[in-house]
Amino acid sequence: LISNASDALDKIRFLSVTKPELLGDTKQLEMKVEYDPDAKTLTIRDTGIGMSKEDLIANLGTVARSGTTNFIKALSEGESNDVNMIGMFGVGFYSTFLVADRVSVASKSNDSDTQYIWESLNGEASFHVGPDPRGNTLGRGTEITLHLKEDSDEYLSPHKLKELIRHYSEFVTHPVSLRQIKTIQVPKEVPATEDKEPKEDGDEDEDDIEISDEEEVEAAPEMEEVTTYEYEQINTDPAIWARDKDSIADEEYQEFFSVISKGDGGEAEDWTHFNAEGNINFKSILYMPSEVPRALQQGQLDEMKQGLRLYVRKVLISDEFDLMPRYLSFVKGVVDSDDLPLNVNRETLQESKIIKIIKKKLVRKAIELIKKISKAEMPEDEPAEAEIDEDGNVIEVETPKKVHPYITWYKKFGLSIKMGCIEDSANKDKLQKLLLFKSSKTDGEDNFISLQEYVDRMKDWQKEIYVFPGESIATMKESAFMDAFNERDAEVIYLTDAVDEYFLQNVREFDGKKFRDITKDGVKFSDEDEDMAKRRAKVYSDTFKPLTKFLKKLYGSDVSRVSISKRLGRAPAIVSSNEWGNSANMDRIMRAQAFAHGVAPGENTMPVGIMELNPRHPFIINLLESLPEDTEEEDNIPQSVKDTAWILLDMATMSGGFPIRDPKKYTARMTRVLKSNLGIESLKLADEIEPPELDEDADEPDFDMPDFDMDGIDLDSMDLGGAGF
């Protein structure tokens, strides 16, 4: 109803541009909402163009008959049609019967000298139109009165009405005021008394009256309740997106952000204000918050409310419309389109071609805004006041290192950008350029590297982007997987976020360079002589073939294969993942899923890894020499050799980031090693000790206390000040 009233006000305002006399004595263009709890009525009144008797019959007599549509049609036949209306008066009007038993519409148009009233009962097949018996009470405009049903008392609550007006009509151009009913206590008026008759000459003189020094205390006035009516404008916030952006100060943008974000997201980090023109026209302001919204902090993406409000000519359509993809759900802002109808339902609108075009443009603008933040100049250092010591020398104060605003922002929202690389294939390349990572050559909490920077400083022989997914940077730095890369001074990107594993599965390359997980099989280096590498690999393979064959038979299905490694340095062995399988880090993430289905409690779903041996390590060389000539018969192999081989696998498994596959067998092996090292033959427990009983009635010990001669002590000569006396 407020939207219809806004239409009526727009119509008279447009016509008055060329004919100011149409405004007459009613020059104020406004809407007023009134409620009456006693009469159970709700009234919406406007000073718009109004309707004649014929208009009332035509517009209200047929559902979805739109006076706005006819108005625009008439304008289009004239010289000018520079006005936009919301439209479809009838549909919005007849929704009033959802809450009202009877609806009355009084209206006064400039085309008629008479104010008419239209009325209909809920469920009645007819309506009544006639002159308003109250006369011309409006001057110009329309007044709709709803006689509410018994179950619709909530629309008599000023709080409910204020909430509805503010929510849906907060930025309507014309003022919307709600009449507040207040009951106050005021002093009761006392009727004036007659003047006393003048005293005769024989009366006692008033001078004989004694006057007290104390002032006479006036009696408290009698109070009474008075009902007052006061109008309060609800839509006080300006629709700044409709203004020229050059005329809007940063403070106004921040104030508007606080209105639409409702305090969830701190201040705005940055914003973009633009008009999209073309086949689809709309105005928009997009904000990047500086703080992560509460739902996003807790990872509750399904409960994350969309941050964009969709308006049609400043009338709210929805504040939960999916105008942004999930990974940009933290973006706040408004979209006001001139090409969308007000009364179309949400499901139809969601599939609208117009909405798809708007979404595409909004996503592009949001990504450009993030790029703008990343390219911002480093803020200048504020001059610090010099401190001087007692000798007049200047004290050098170490100023904290400044952090680029994008790094601060990225540390909060970087996960969402990675999610965008996974979900938004159309903008994947743009989003990848906005990513920041820690690497083996970045130190400090605020030191990051972009993928483009990594590619720019790759080694000449390097063909792939080396990445290392893991749980913590400290652990990855000391990992055996890093040995070969540290020797070659090759940079490795550390991936510590859980989403990084999904990122690698969906985003295979950047700038033509493939991502290579160094914890998996297939890592190759191009910095060495290829022929030499092949000959060396063949010699190692032939030399250690008895060991690799023995270990594969011993380990069975616990490893997929045993091979000679080309990349190990310090470690004797390590378990790596298959090139096309899950990494140890991905396995850890999957096992941590609280709602993983189809897996029995305690079932181990750890992937089978590849056992890589370091042919230069003393452990491996010694283990090869410890093997008997015939390893086919298990009885020929000493238990100590088996235990050593299994402990080697345990070490390699943990070094590779995997958990121990069978803790029970691991405990048994370590027990045998401890027995051997400690020279213990049996694990039979020793007998319990039997301590002597304590005598409960034992006498207390005697102490010889010497006698003190208090008479020989001179207290006056003692210095007791230091004791605090």
C-alpha positions in Angstrom: 0.0 0.0 0.0 2.9 2.4 0.7 4.3 1.5 -2.7 1.0 2.4 -4.3 0.9 5.7 -2.4 4.5 6.4 -3.6 3.3 5.9 -7.1 0.4 8.4 -6.6 2.9 10.9 -5.2 5.3 10.5 -8.1 2.4 11.0 -10.6 1.3 14.4 -9.1 4.9 15.4 -8.7 5.7 14.7 -12.4 2.6 16.5 -13.6 3.2 19.5 -11.3 6.6 20.1 -13.0 4.7 21.6 -16.0 1.5 22.6 -14.1 2.4 23.8 -10.6 -1.2 24.8 -10.0 -2.1 21.1 -9.7 -0.7 21.0 -6.2 -3.2 23.5 -5.1 -3.2 24.1 -1.3 -1.8 20.6 -0.7 1.8 21.1 -1.6 3.3 18.7 0.9 3.9 15.3 -0.8 3.8 12.7 2.0 2.3 9.5 3.4 0.8 9.0 6.8 0.0 5.8 8.6 -2.5 5.7 11.5 -3.7 2.9 13.8 -6.7 2.9 16.1 -6.7 0.1 18.7 -10.2 0.9 19.9 -11.8 0.9 16.4 -9.3 -1.8 15.2 -8.5 0.1 12.0 -5.3 0.8 10.1 -5.2 3.8 7.8 -2.7 4.8 5.1 -3.1 8.3 3.7 -1.3 10.1 0.9 -1.4 13.4 -0.8 -0.9 12.0 -4.3 -2.8 12.4 -7.5 -6.0 10.9 -6.1 -8.8 9.1 -7.9 -12.1 10.2 -9.3 -15.3 8.0 -9.1 -14.5 6.5 -12.4 -10.9 5.8 -11.4 -12.1 4.0 -8.2 -14.4 1.8 -10.2 -11.8 1.1 -12.9 -8.7 0.5 -10.7 -10.3 -1.2 -7.7 -13.1 -3.1 -9.4 -10.7 -5.5 -11.2 -7.9 -7.4 -9.7 -4.5 -6.4 -11.1 -5.9 -3.4 -13.0 -3.1 -0.9 -12.9 -3.7 2.8 -12.9 0.1 3.1 -13.2 0.3 1.1 -16.4 -2.4 3.3 -18.0 -0.6 6.4 -16.7 2.7 5.4 -18.3 0.9 4.4 -21.5 -0.7 7.8 -21.7 2.6 9.5 -21.2 4.3 7.4 -23.9 1.7 8.8 -26.3 2.7 12.3 -25.4 6.0 14.1 -25.7 7.6 12.9 -22.5 7.6 9.7 -20.6 10.5 10.4 -18.2 8.8 8.8 -15.1 9.0 5.3 -13.6 6.2 3.7 -11.6 6.1 0.5 -9.6 2.8 -0.6 -11.1 0.1 -3.2 -10.5 -2.1 -1.3 -8.1 -4.9 -3.9 -8.0 -2.8 -6.9 -6.8 -1.3 -5.0 -4.0 -4.6 -3.5 -3.0 -6.6 -6.8 -2.8 -4.0 -8.3 -0.5 -5.6 -6.1 2.2 -8.4 -8.6 2.5 -5.9 -11.1 3.9 -6.0 -9.1 7.1 -9.2 -7.0 6.9 -13.0 -7.8 7.0 -13.8 -4.5 5.4 -11.8 -2.0 3.3 -12.8 1.7 2.7 -11.0 3.9 0.2 -11.6 7.6 0.2 -10.1 9.6 -2.6 -10.1 13.2 -4.0 -8.8 14.0 -7.4 -8.2 17.3 -9.1 -10.5 16.1 -11.9 -13.5 16.2 -9.5 -14.8 18.6 -6.9 -16.3 15.7 -4.9 -14.4 13.3 -2.6 -15.6 9.8 -3.2 -15.5 6.7 -1.0 -15.2 3.1 -2.2 -16.0 0.2 0.2 -16.2 -3.6 0.0 -16.6 -6.4 2.5 -14.3 -9.4 2.5 -15.9 -12.2 0.4 -18.5 -9.9 -1.0 -19.0 -10.1 -4.8 -19.8 -6.4 -5.1 -18.5 -3.0 -3.9 -20.1 0.4 -3.2 -19.0 3.8 -4.5 -20.5 7.1 -3.6 -19.7 10.7 -2.3 -17.9 10.7 1.0 -20.4 11.9 3.6 -17.6 13.6 5.5 -17.0 16.0 2.6 -13.6 17.0 1.3 -11.3 16.0 4.1 -8.3 15.1 2.0 -7.9 18.2 -0.3 -6.2 15.8 -2.7 -5.0 12.2 -2.4 -6.2 8.8 -1.1 -7.0 7.3 2.3 -7.3 3.6 2.7 -8.8 2.3 5.9 -8.6 -1.4 6.9 -11.1 -2.7 9.4 -8.9 -5.5 10.7 -9.9 -9.1 11.4 -9.8 -10.5 15.0 -6.5 -12.4 14.3 -4.8 -9.4 12.8 -4.2 -7.3 15.9 -0.5 -7.3 15.4 -1.0 -4.5 12.8 -2.3 -2.3 15.6 1.1 -2.4 17.2 3.3 0.7 16.6 6.4 -1.4 16.9 5.2 -3.9 14.2 4.2 -1.1 11.9 7.4 0.8 12.4 9.4 -2.4 11.7 7.4 -3.1 8.5 7.8 0.5 7.2 11.4 0.7 8.0 12.2 -2.7 6.5 10.4 -2.4 3.2 10.0 1.4 2.7 13.1 2.7 4.4 14.4 4.5 1.3 11.1 5.5 -0.4 11.6 9.0 -1.8 8.6 10.6 0.0 8.3 10.8 3.8 6.3 8.1 5.5 5.1 9.1 9.0 3.5 6.9 11.7 1.0 8.5 14.1 2.1 7.6 17.6 -0.6 7.4 20.3 0.8 8.4 23.7 -0.9 8.8 27.1 0.6 11.4 29.4 -0.2 12.8 32.9 -0.9 16.5 33.0 -2.2 18.8 35.8 -6.0 18.9 35.9 -7.4 22.3 35.1 -9.1 23.9 38.1 -12.1 26.2 37.3 -11.6 29.8 38.2 -13.4 30.9 41.5 -15.4 34.1 42.0 -13.6 37.1 43.6 -14.2 37.5 47.3 -16.4 40.5 48.4 -14.4 43.4 49.8 -14.4 43.7 53.5 -16.3 46.4 55.3 -14.6 49.1 57.3 -15.5 47.4 60.6 -13.8 44.2 59.6 -10.7 43.2 61.3 -7.6 44.7 59.7 -5.5 42.1 57.8 -2.4 43.6 59.3 -3.2 41.8 62.5 -2.5 38.5 60.8 0.8 37.0 61.9 3.1 35.9 59.0 5.3 32.9 59.5 8.9 32.9 58.3 8.3 29.5 56.6 6.8 29.6 53.2 3.5 27.9 52.8 3.8 24.5 51.0 1.7 24.3 47.9 -0.5 21.2 47.6 0.4 18.8 44.7 -1.9 19.5 41.7 -4.4 16.8 40.8 -3.3 14.9 37.6 -5.3 13.5 34.7 -4.5 11.3 31.7 -4.5 12.9 28.3 -4.1 11.1 25.0 -1.8 12.8 22.5 -1.1 12.2 18.8 2.3 12.8 17.3 3.6 11.9 13.9 7.1 10.4 13.5 8.8 10.0 10.2 10.1 6.5 9.8 12.1 6.6 6.6 14.8 9.1 7.6 17.7 7.3 6.0 18.6 8.8 2.6 18.9 6.6 -0.5 22.5 7.8 -1.2 22.9 5.4 -4.1 20.6 7.6 -6.2 22.8 10.6 -5.6 25.9 11.7 -7.5 28.9 9.9 -5.9 31.0 13.0 -6.2 28.7 14.8 -3.8 28.9 12.0 -1.1 31.5 12.2 1.6 33.3 9.1 3.0 31.5 9.6 6.3 28.1 9.3 4.6 29.2 6.1 2.9 30.3 4.7 6.3 27.1 5.8 7.9 25.0 4.1 5.2 27.1 0.9 5.6 26.3 0.8 9.3 22.6 1.0 8.3 22.6 -1.9 5.9 25.1 -4.1 7.8 23.4 -3.5 11.2 26.8 -3.5 12.9 27.8 -7.0 11.6 31.1 -6.4 9.8 32.8 -3.5 11.5 33.5 -0.5 9.3 33.6 -0.7 5.5 37.1 -1.5 4.2 36.2 0.0 0.8 33.3 0.5 -1.5 32.3 1.1 -5.1 29.3 3.2 -6.3 28.3 2.8 -9.9 25.4 3.1 -12.4 25.0 0.1 -14.8 23.6 1.3 -18.1 22.7 -0.7 -21.2 20.1 -3.2 -21.8 19.6 -3.5 -18.1 19.9 -0.3 -15.9 20.5 -0.4 -12.2 22.3 1.6 -9.5 24.4 0.0 -6.8 26.7 0.4 -3.9 28.9 -2.5 -2.9 30.9 -2.6 0.3 33.7 -4.8 1.5 33.5 -5.1 5.3 36.6 -4.9 7.4 35.6 -7.6 9.8 34.3 -11.1 9.2 30.5 -11.5 9.9 29.6 -13.7 12.8 28.1 -16.6 10.8 31.2 -16.7 8.5 33.5 -16.7 11.5 31.8 -19.9 12.7 31.9 -21.5 9.2 28.1 -21.6 9.0 27.8 -20.7 5.3 24.2 -22.0 5.2 23.2 -19.5 7.9 25.0 -16.7 6.2 22.5 -14.1 5.2 23.0 -12.4 1.8 24.4 -8.9 2.2 22.7 -7.3 -0.7 19.3 -5.7 -0.7 17.2 -5.6 -3.9 15.1 -2.5 -4.5 12.8 -1.5 -7.3 12.7 2.3 -7.4 13.7 2.5 -3.7 11.1 0.0 -2.6 12.6 -3.1 -1.0 11.9 -6.4 -2.8 14.0 -8.7 -0.7 17.0 -8.5 1.7 17.8 -12.1 1.3 18.1 -12.3 -2.5 20.8 -14.4 -4.0 22.5 -11.6 -6.0 26.0 -12.8 -5.0 27.6 -16.3 -5.1 28.2 -18.0 -1.8 31.9 -17.1 -1.7 31.0 -13.4 -1.8 28.1 -13.6 0.7 30.0 -11.2 3.0 29.7 -8.3 0.5 27.2 -5.8 1.7 25.3 -3.3 -0.4 22.2 -2.3 -2.3 20.9 -2.8 -5.9 18.1 -0.6 -7.2 16.8 -1.7 -10.6 14.4 0.2 -12.9 13.7 -2.9 -15.0 12.1 -5.2 -12.4 8.4 -5.4 -11.5 7.5 -5.1 -7.8 4.9 -7.8 -7.7 6.8 -10.6 -9.3 7.4 -13.5 -6.8 10.9 -14.4 -5.6 11.1 -17.8 -7.3 10.2 -16.3 -10.7 12.6 -13.4 -10.2 15.4 -15.8 -9.3 15.2 -17.3 -12.8 14.7 -14.0 -14.5 17.2 -13.2 -17.3 17.5 -9.7 -15.9 18.6 -11.0 -12.5 21.3 -13.2 -14.2 22.7 -10.2 -16.0 22.6 -8.1 -12.8 24.4 -10.9 -10.8 27.1 -11.2 -13.5 27.8 -7.4 -13.3 27.8 -7.4 -9.5 30.3 -10.2 -9.3 32.6 -8.5 -11.7 32.4 -5.2 -9.7 33.0 -7.0 -6.4 36.2 -8.7 -7.8 37.4 -5.3 -9.2 36.8 -3.8 -5.7 39.0 -6.5 -4.1 41.6 -5.9 -6.7 41.4 -2.2 -5.9 42.2 -2.9 -2.3 45.1 -5.1 -3.2 46.6 -2.4 -5.4 46.2 0.4 -2.9 49.3 2.3 -1.9 50.9 1.7 1.4 49.7 4.3 4.0 52.3 6.8 4.9 54.0 6.6 8.2 52.8 9.2 10.8 55.7 11.3 12.1 56.6 10.2 15.6 57.5 12.6 18.3 61.1 12.4 19.3 61.9 11.3 22.8 64.9 12.8 24.7 66.7 11.3 27.6 68.0 13.2 30.7 71.2 14.1 28.9 69.4 15.6 26.0 70.1 12.8 23.5 67.4 11.6 21.2 66.1 8.2 22.0 65.7 6.0 18.9 62.3 4.4 19.0 61.7 1.4 16.8 58.6 2.0 14.8 56.4 -1.1 14.1 56.5 -2.4 10.5 53.6 -1.2 8.5 51.3 -3.8 7.0 49.6 -3.3 3.7 45.8 -3.0 4.2 45.1 -5.8 1.7 47.2 -8.3 3.8 45.2 -7.4 6.9 41.9 -7.8 5.0 43.1 -11.0 3.2 44.0 -12.7 6.5 40.3 -12.5 7.3 38.6 -13.2 4.0 41.2 -15.2 2.0 39.3 -18.5 2.5 36.3 -17.0 0.6 38.5 -16.1 -2.3 39.9 -19.6 -2.5 36.4 -20.9 -2.4 35.6 -18.6 -5.3 38.4 -20.2 -7.3 36.7 -23.6 -6.7 33.1 -22.6 -7.4 33.4 -19.8 -10.0 35.1 -21.2 -13.0 34.3 -18.1 -15.1 36.2 -15.8 -12.8 38.8 -18.3 -11.6 41.8 -16.6 -13.3 40.9 -13.2 -11.8 40.5 -14.6 -8.3 43.8 -16.6 -8.5 45.7 -13.3 -8.9 44.2 -12.1 -5.6 45.4 -15.1 -3.6 48.3 -14.8 -1.1 50.4 -17.6 0.4 53.1 -18.3 2.9 56.2 -20.0 1.4 59.6 -21.4 2.3 61.1 -17.9 1.5 58.6 -15.7 3.4 59.3 -15.0 7.1 57.1 -13.1 9.5 53.4 -13.1 10.2 52.6 -10.5 7.6 54.9 -11.6 4.8 53.0 -13.2 1.9 53.6 -14.0 -1.7 51.1 -14.0 -4.7 51.1 -16.7 -7.3 52.3 -14.2 -9.9 55.3 -13.2 -7.7 56.1 -16.9 -7.2 56.1 -17.5 -11.0 58.3 -14.4 -11.6 61.0 -15.8 -9.3 60.9 -19.4 -10.3 64.2 -21.1 -11.1 65.2 -21.3 -14.7 64.9 -25.1 -14.7 61.6 -25.1 -12.8 58.5 -26.1 -14.8 55.9 -26.5 -12.0 54.6 -24.6 -8.9 55.7 -26.6 -5.9 53.1 -26.7 -3.1 53.2 -28.4 0.3 49.8 -29.0 2.0 50.1 -29.5 5.8 48.8 -28.7 9.2 51.4 -26.2 10.4 54.2 -24.2 8.8 56.6 -25.1 11.6 56.1 -28.8 10.9 56.4 -28.4 7.2 59.7 -26.5 7.4 61.4 -29.4 9.2 59.8 -32.1 7.0 62.0 -34.5 5.1 60.0 -33.6 2.0 61.7 -30.2 2.0 65.3 -31.5 1.9 65.7 -31.6 -1.9 64.1 -28.2 -2.4 66.2 -26.6 0.3 69.3 -28.0 -1.4 68.2 -26.5 -4.7 67.0 -23.2 -3.2 63.6 -23.8 -4.8 60.7 -22.0 -3.3 57.7 -24.1 -2.0 54.3 -22.7 -1.2 52.8 -23.8 2.1 49.1 -24.6 2.2 47.7 -24.8 5.7 44.0 -24.1 5.1 41.7 -27.1 4.9 40.1 -25.6 1.7 43.6 -25.7 0.0 43.2 -29.4 -0.7 40.0 -28.9 -2.5 41.6 -25.9 -4.3 44.3 -28.2 -5.7 41.8 -30.7 -6.9 39.8 -28.1 -8.8 42.4 -25.6 -9.8 45.2 -27.5 -11.6 47.4 -24.7 -12.8 48.2 -21.0 -12.8 49.6 -19.1 -15.8 50.3 -22.3 -17.6 52.3 -23.8 -14.7 50.8 -26.9 -13.0 50.7 -27.2 -9.2 52.9 -30.0 -7.9 52.2 -31.5 -4.5 55.6 -32.4 -3.1 54.2 -34.9 -0.7 53.1 -37.1 -3.6 54.9 -39.3 -6.0 56.2 -37.9 -9.3 58.3 -35.0 -8.2 61.1 -34.4 -10.7 63.9 -31.9 -11.0 65.3 -30.6 -14.2 68.5 -29.1 -12.8 70.6 -32.3 -13.2 72.0 -34.2 -16.1 69.2 -36.4 -17.3 71.5 -39.2 -18.5 73.5 -39.3 -15.2 70.2 -39.4 -13.3 69.0 -42.4 -15.3 72.2 -44.3 -14.9 72.4 -43.6 -11.2 68.7 -44.6 -10.7 69.4 -47.9 -12.4 72.4 -48.7 -10.2 70.5 -47.9 -7.0 67.5 -50.0 -8.2 69.7 -53.0 -8.9 71.7 -52.7 -5.7 68.7 -52.4 -3.4 66.4 -54.8 -5.2 66.8 -57.5 -2.5 65.8 -55.0 0.2 62.8 -53.5 -1.7 61.6 -57.0 -2.6 61.9 -58.1 1.0 60.2 -55.0 2.5 57.3 -55.2 0.0 56.7 -58.8 1.0 57.0 -57.9 4.7 54.7 -54.9 4.6 52.1 -56.5 2.4 49.1 -54.3 1.8 50.4 -51.6 4.2 52.2 -50.0 1.3 51.5 -49.9 -2.4 55.1 -50.3 -3.4 58.7 -49.8 -2.1 61.0 -47.7 -4.3 64.3 -45.9 -4.2 63.9 -42.2 -3.6 65.6 -39.5 -5.7 64.8 -36.6 -3.4 65.5 -37.6 0.3 68.4 -36.0 2.2 68.5 -36.5 5.9 65.7 -39.0 6.4 66.3 -42.8 5.8 62.8 -43.2 4.4 59.4 -41.6 4.0 55.9 -42.6 2.9 54.5 -40.4 0.1 51.1 -40.4 -1.5 50.2 -41.7 -4.9 50.2 -38.9 -7.5 46.5 -39.3 -8.2 45.4 -40.2 -4.6 44.7 -38.3 -1.4 47.6 -36.7 0.4 48.3 -37.3 4.1 46.8 -33.9 4.8 43.7 -34.6 2.9 43.3 -37.9 4.7 43.5 -36.0 8.0 40.8 -33.6 6.9 38.5 -36.4 5.7 38.9 -38.4 9.0 37.9 -35.2 10.9 34.5 -34.9 9.2 31.9 -35.1 11.9 29.1 -36.3 9.5 31.1 -38.7 7.3 28.7 -41.5 6.3 29.4 -45.1 5.4 32.4 -45.4 7.7 32.2 -47.7 10.7 33.5 -46.2 14.0 37.2 -46.8 14.4 37.6 -48.0 10.8 40.9 -46.8 9.3 40.4 -45.3 5.8 44.0 -44.2 5.5 45.2 -44.4 1.9 48.0 -46.8 1.1 51.3 -44.9 0.5 54.5 -45.4 -1.3 57.6 -46.3 0.8 60.5 -44.3 -0.5 64.0 -45.4 0.7 67.1 -43.2 0.8 69.9 -45.3 -0.7 72.6 -43.1 0.8 71.4 -43.3 4.4 73.4 -45.6 6.8 70.1 -47.2 8.1 69.2 -48.4 4.7 72.7 -49.6 3.8 73.0 -51.5 7.1 69.5 -53.0 6.7 70.5 -54.3 3.3 73.6 -55.8 4.7 71.6 -57.5 7.5 69.5 -59.5 5.1 70.3 -63.2 4.8 71.0 -64.5 1.4 67.7 -66.4 1.3 64.8 -64.1 2.2 62.1 -66.3 0.8 61.8 -68.4 4.0 60.5 -66.2 6.8 62.1 -68.4 9.4 65.6 -67.4 8.1 65.0 -63.7 8.9 65.9 -62.7 12.5 63.1 -61.0 14.5 65.4 -58.0 15.1 65.6 -57.4 11.3 61.8 -57.6 11.0 61.4 -55.2 13.9 63.9 -52.8 12.4 62.1 -52.9 9.1 58.8 -52.2 10.8 60.2 -49.4 12.9 61.6 -47.9 9.7 58.1 -47.9 8.2 56.7 -46.4 11.4 59.2 -43.6 11.1 58.6 -43.0 7.4 54.8 -43.1 8.0 54.9 -40.4 10.6 57.5 -38.3 8.6 55.0 -38.4 5.7 52.3 -37.0 7.8 50.3 -40.2 8.2 49.2 -41.7 11.6 50.4 -45.1 12.7 48.3 -47.7 10.9 48.2 -50.3 13.7 49.0 -48.8 17.2 48.7 -52.2 18.9 51.4 -53.8 16.7 53.5 -50.7 17.0 53.4 -51.0 20.8 54.4 -54.6 20.6 57.4 -53.8 18.4 58.6 -51.0 20.7 58.2 -53.3 23.7 60.6 -55.9 22.1 63.1 -53.1 21.4 63.0 -51.8 24.9 63.4 -55.4 26.3 66.5 -55.9 24.2 68.1 -52.6 25.0 67.5 -52.9 28.7 68.5 -56.6 28.8 65.1 -57.7 30.3 64.2 -61.3 29.7 60.7 -61.4 31.3 58.0 -58.8 31.6 56.5 -60.5 34.7 55.6 -57.9 37.3 57.5 -57.8 40.6 55.7 -58.8 43.8 53.8 -56.1 45.7 55.8 -54.6 48.6 54.5 -55.0 52.2 55.4 -51.9 54.1 55.5 -52.2 58.0 52.4 -51.1 59.9 52.4 -47.7 61.6 51.6 -47.3 65.3 48.5 -45.0 65.5 49.0 -44.3 69.3 52.6 -43.2 69.0 53.6 -40.6 71.5 54.3 -37.1 70.3 58.1 -36.3 70.3 59.4 -34.4 73.2 61.2 -31.1 72.6 63.5 -29.4 75.2 62.6 -25.8 75.3 65.1 -23.5 77.1 63.9 -21.0 79.6 63.9 -17.3 78.6 64.6 -14.6 81.2 62.2 -11.8 80.1 63.3 -9.6 83.0 66.8 -9.3 81.5 65.6 -7.9 78.1 65.7 -4.1 77.7 63.0 -3.3 75.1 63.7 0.4 75.2 67.2 0.0 73.8 66.0 -2.1 70.8 65.6 -0.5 67.4 62.2 -1.8 66.3 61.6 0.7 63.5 62.8 -1.7 60.8 60.2 -4.3 62.0 57.4 -1.9 61.3 56.5 -1.2 64.9 
